[in-house]
Structures are given as structure tokens and as C-alpha cells.
Amino acid sequence: MRDNTAMRMRVFIFCLLCSLCLPAISRAAADESALQQALAAMKITAPQKILSAPGFDLPGLKTGSIRLSDYKGKLVLLNFWASFCAPCRKEMPALESVWRDYAQQGLVVLALSVDRDNLQQVAKLVKEGGYSFPVLLDTEGEVRNRYEVRALPTSYLIGRDGKFIGRIIGEREWDSAEGRNLIERLLSRQPG
């Protein structure tokens, strides 16, 4: 009879622990499902294998050297573009909009120009557009090649942990309801 009471107590404790843990597990699964839906809504390709984004150190258009590692712990939207690319230019205002709205919450927009020799046109386009996010210059194409960019614009979402979240080929409406939903979900995630 004593063994029976001990067994009932173990079962009771087990059930109590399960009732405390299951809501958290269900909430995490629901959050992950919602994130996957948000990625799909923006037509973002998630990597098959989660890898760290390759580091880089490039000159900035308005500042000195900029390194990806400068933004550790931030959500990075890395956008490869060129001044001669019409879809790239069309996407820039949406990038500026989310940069302004979410920078204080941890979003960093890095616009990496792949222009090789038309840097005055890059500077003119940035000035005329009033773009305030950091613009980097990859005149040698080294970072573009490392990130396997074959079409413009191409963007990468890089998590607070420095790992790829997804790759985006073509322009997106980052300031749309779907884009904002995705950014807010990613910003609310805990690193790791």
C-alpha cells in the first residue's frame, strides 16, 4: 500500500509538470509555425542547413569600414543592389521605411552596392532618396561572390545569432503588412 501511495504521488507530480510545460511547448510550436507562414508570405527561402553568415569588412559610402560583426545581436537585412538595377531602386524606399521604424528595436538594414565604378551615381541615388541606412561598397565583388549573389536585388535575413534565416531573390515590399509582420516576429525571437 505504501508503494501504491508513492506511485500515485509520482504520477501526480509528473502530470503537474506536464500541465506546466505543455502550454510553453505549444506556444513555441505555434510561434514557429507563425514564423514559417510569415516567411512563406514574403516568399523567402529558408536554408536547408542553418549556417553562420560569412563575415565581411567593407568601406561605407558615408563612413569608414563597416563589418558584419559590428551588428552582432541585431537582426540584419543585408540587401545586395546596384544603381543601374530598376527593381533595386524601387525596393529602396521600403527598406528605408522599415529601417526607420524598427532600428530602435534591433533591425539593421545594410545596403551593399555591387556597383564597380559608378560610385558617384550610388552617392547621388542615396542622397536623392534620403536613405539613412548604412550603404556599403563592394566594388571588387568579393562579398557578392561569397554570398553567391547571381541576381539583383538579393537580400539575406541574418538572425541575432549571426546565422542565416532566409534568402530573398528579387524585390520585396518590406513595408507591407506581411513584411512588417515578419520583421516583428523575428525581432521578438530570442537569440539562439
Stockholm file with secondary structure:
# STOCKHOLM 1.0

chainA/1-192         MRDNTAMRMRVFIFCLLCSLCLPAISRAAADESALQQALAAMKITAPQKILSAPGFDLPGLKTGSIRLSDYKGKLVLLNFWASFCAPCRKEMPALESVWRDYAQQGLVVLALSVDRDNLQQVAKLVKEGGYSFPVLLDTEGEVRNRYEVRALPTSYLIGRDGKFIGRIIGEREWDSAEGRNLIERLLSRQPG
#=GR chainA/1-192 SS CHHHHHHHHHHHHHHHHHHHHHHHHHHHHHHHHHHHHHHHHTTCBCCSSCCBCCCCEEEBSSSSEEEGGGGTTSEEEEEEECTTCHHHHHHHHHHHHHHHHHGGGTEEEEEEECCSSCHHHHHHHHHHHTCCSCEEECTTCHHHHHTTCCSSSEEEEECTTSBEEEEEESCCCTTSHHHHHHHHHHHHSCCC
#=GC SS_cons         CHHHHHHHHHHHHHHHHHHHHHHHHHHHHHHHHHHHHHHHHTTCBCCSSCCBCCCCEEEBSSSSEEEGGGGTTSEEEEEEECTTCHHHHHHHHHHHHHHHHHGGGTEEEEEEECCSSCHHHHHHHHHHHTCCSCEEECTTCHHHHHTTCCSSSEEEEECTTSBEEEEEESCCCTTSHHHHHHHHHHHHSCCC
//
